[in-house]
């Protein structure tokens, strides 16, 4: 019997969003909570604090859905695509 791990079935993609306002503690907490959304793997804030990079499973989400998840969490971002 052949076992395939869940991670090997994912297609990881990274997308960048521009922050529409400066980060504060409340936004940082929201960003931390978004990483628990199904399909989102990792979120990184760039060193300049002007954008966020989101790594997600492209077999589960599309770019517009990632954007919608961030917006629904109250994170003011605009797509960079």
Secondary structure, DSSP 8 states (H G I E B T S, - for coil): -----GGGG--EEEEEEEESS---HHHHHHHHHHTTSTTEEEEEE-TTSSEEEEEEETTT--HHHHHHHHHHTT--EEE--
